[in-house]
Amino acid sequence: MADPILLFTGEELRRAGAMMNPLDVLAEELVALTAPVGTPSTAAYRCTLTPWTPTDAGDATETLVLCELSGTGDRSLMPAEMLRLLGAAALTALAVRELLGPGLITACVLGSGLAAEVQLATNAQHTRDISHVAVWPGGTAEAAPLDPRVLDQLELAGARLTSTSSVAQALFGANLVIVTGDVGDAPAGTHLAKGALVVNAAGTDLPAGFADGAQVHLVDDARLLTGAPDPQMYLDLGATAAGGHDARPVDADLGQVLTGLHRGRPHLDAIVVVELLSAGLLILPLAGRLHQLARRLGLGRPVG
C-alpha cells in the first residue's frame, strides 16, 4: 500500500526551509542550465508538481499543489503561495551572495505582508553583514506587525530594523534594495547608492526611471524572456503575474554569473539590477527538497 499523502502547512514549509540552504539548491539548477544539452542531473530531489483542489485536503482553504518525488512516489500537498515566496526569497539571497560587494549591508525592503516577511527571514539567515534594514510597507495601508520570529532573526543577525513613510527614506544609503510589492508611486529619478544591488522579486515591472542609473541588468533565468516555463523546473499556476522586465537589454542571467560566463559586477560602484522572471512561478527542485526535509523532520499530517 502506498504511503499516505502528507499535508504541509505554510509554517511547516518555512520551518523546513530554515533547516536547509535553498541557495545551493537553486544555484545547482541555474548552473545546470548552462551545461550542454543532455548533461544528466545529479539532483536527488526531482519531483512533479500538480495543482490540487482545496476540497481534497479537508479544511484547507489555500491553493495547494501535489508534490510527487521522482523514483520514490512519496507525495505531499503544500501551499502554492508559500512555495512561491520561498523560491523568490532564496533567489534574492543567492543574487546578494554573488553580486553584492564586500562590507556592511544597508538594506531596504519595498513592500509588506508575507512576501516582505519571508524575504526578511531568508536574508537574515543567509546574508552576512546586514547592519540595518529599512522597510517601506507601501502607501495604501498601515503595515501589519512583523512576526516576532523574524524580528528575532534580524536581531540575531545584528540588523537594526526601521519602518519608513516614503520610498526615498527607505532607499537613502541602501546598497541592497529588495522590491516585493508595488512601488508605483516611487518618485521619478529615484536615487540609488553607488554599488547598489536591486532585486525585483515583485513579479511586476519596476517603475519607469526607478533604476535608470544601473550599469548591469540581469535576470534569474534568461529562458523565461522568450519561452514558456520549463515544466521540469517550474509550475505556472497563472494566479500570480510572471516576473516582468523593462525594455533595457538583459546582460546575462544568474546561471552565467555563477559559472563565470558573465562577471556580474564590472566594478564596485556599479549599480546592478536583477529581475526575477520566475517570481510568479513554483520551482520544482526546491519543492522536492522541501518535501524531503519536511518529511524527515516528521512534519505534516496524512490526508486522503
Order of alpha helices (4+ residues) and beta strands (2+ residues): beta-alpha-alpha-beta-beta-beta-alpha-beta-alpha-beta-alpha-beta-alpha-beta-beta-beta-beta-beta-alpha-beta-beta-alpha-beta
